Amino acid sequence: MATNVLEGVKILDLSQFLSGPRCSQLLAMKGADVVKIEPPQGETMRLLAGFMRSERMLSVLHQNKRGAAIDMKKPLGLETVRRLADKADVLVENFAPGLMKKIGLDYDTLKASNPRLVYVSISGFGATGPHADRLAFDIVSQATAGIMSAYKMEDRTPKVYFGDLVSGAYAALGAVEALFCRERTGEGMFVDISMQDVMYFQNFSALSENALSPVLGDIEKLIGRSMSNLLTDDDNPLPFWYSYKAKDGHVVIVALTERQWADFMRAIGRPDALTDSRFNNFVARIRNAAEGIAMIAPWVAERGVSEVVSILEKSGIPCAPVLNFHQVNTDPQLAARAMHAVATDPVLGDIAVPGDPVKLSGCPPDIRSACPRLGEHTDEILRDWLGLGDDEIAGLRKARAII
């Protein structure tokens, strides 16, 4: 079995910021030849990182890629990118709506000369619909998909860039699906990823409320509270799905099923709760949530995190410490899963980067390189993909179409 399942697949990455690079990152981790195209000054993320002297951060998204610096504002530069697109299996872009068509790099134009091209476009609202022309960043997608509302963060910025990063992952999935389809049909296709679509798809609370709408009133009358934020209501948390404060941190504890609740009560020395009418069934525990937490919280508070986890794990109760950034970056489970990886940059040295979260048998983790330097592989790529000779490359450089 091949160790790099996408070996030989050519990815032309024209994207910037987070969503597109996350898409091509996942493909590069599986062996695809990802060529990242940047303008001569570098893409926006590289510029921002340079201002803050945080270039090492770029390798968190750009392992295993090759980089070329091509000025698409120059006719020769734009033509060179078009020629690269003719050789690509997949093109990834996340520019403002309409820009790719304006410069002649849209799907309809490129597929005329490369009908096998899989064209992955990531935008805030997709290629269709009344908001297709609107600009968006991560925070816009989370706002318009109800995610900020679900987290009760209407007045605060999201703490994790799910809009960008999850959309990038779905874009990678779409690319692989389209490549699989191409094996059957011989033709490429347009992969249209809307960040709002993706975030809405993750908003399980909103989706559930919509599905339950005909019977929602009856359910809420039964449980005595709203279904839309049953497990996520900060003002009315549940005793069987909660983060409890211990002596030296917090522990999340889950006891959803009847068996888990019974084992939980025995583990904390409260078998009496099993016959207590306030807690002896799921609905009762919802209706008497505050009293349930008041019963459990003191037991956790007088113990350290490790002791709580040890006791509960022995009873088969799902639980875990709440890890901070340092702890998660040194977590032994993640280390054992090869999620703490290292990429080596010739100037910056070793850089901590994430490993590949998609584990395939026969395809071991493979971090071959850090983020490419600006224009590091321009000549190499033009030789490999287009077969250009030294004189032709020199001519492009003289015309300042490449650096």
Secondary structure as UniProt FT lines:
FT   TURN            5..8
FT   STRAND          10..13
FT   TURN            17..18
FT   HELIX           19..29
FT   TURN            30..31
FT   STRAND          33..38
FT   TURN            40..41
FT   HELIX           44..51
FT   TURN            52..53
FT   HELIX           55..60
FT   TURN            63..64
FT   STRAND          65..70
FT   TURN            72..73
FT   HELIX           75..87
FT   STRAND          90..93
FT   TURN            97..98
FT   HELIX           99..102
FT   TURN            103..104
FT   HELIX           107..113
FT   TURN            115..116
FT   STRAND          118..123
FT   TURN            130..133
FT   HELIX           138..144
FT   TURN            145..146
FT   HELIX           147..150
FT   TURN            151..152
FT   TURN            154..155
FT   HELIX           162..185
FT   STRAND          190..194
FT   HELIX           195..202
FT   HELIX           204..211
FT   TURN            212..215
FT   HELIX           216..223
FT   TURN            228..232
FT   TURN            234..235
FT   TURN            239..240
FT   STRAND          241..246
FT   TURN            247..248
FT   STRAND          249..254
FT   HELIX           258..267
FT   TURN            268..269
FT   HELIX           271..274
FT   TURN            277..279
FT   HELIX           282..287
FT   HELIX           289..301
FT   HELIX           305..314
FT   TURN            315..316
FT   STRAND          319..321
FT   HELIX           325..329
FT   HELIX           332..336
FT   TURN            337..338
FT   STRAND          340..345
FT   TURN            346..348
FT   STRAND          349..354
FT   TURN            361..362
FT   TURN            374..377
FT   HELIX           378..386
FT   HELIX           390..398
FT   TURN            399..400
//
